[in-house]
Amino acid sequence: MAQQVIHPMVKLQRNVQSLVDSKIIQPTDSIWKIALLFGDDWQFWKQELLEFGFSMQDPISELLSVEAWDEEE
């Protein structure tokens, strides 16, 4: 039985959802706000988000609403 690999963006999405659930950030906050919480890893995540068409001014709810992180090949 093959193990399914979780897309890195799903991990980010889960982390961000946890921050929203903990009331650390709000769904209406801009994505750039999570930069402060991801520290050294932010450059990687920012690039990933930009590649998926997000801007840093988009609300966090936009990130959380993505159901599938399919990449074009």
Secondary structure, DSSP 8 states (H G I E B T S, - for coil): -------HHHHHHHHHHHHHHTTSS-TTSBGGGGHHHHGGGHHHHHHHHHHTT--TTSBHHHHHT--------
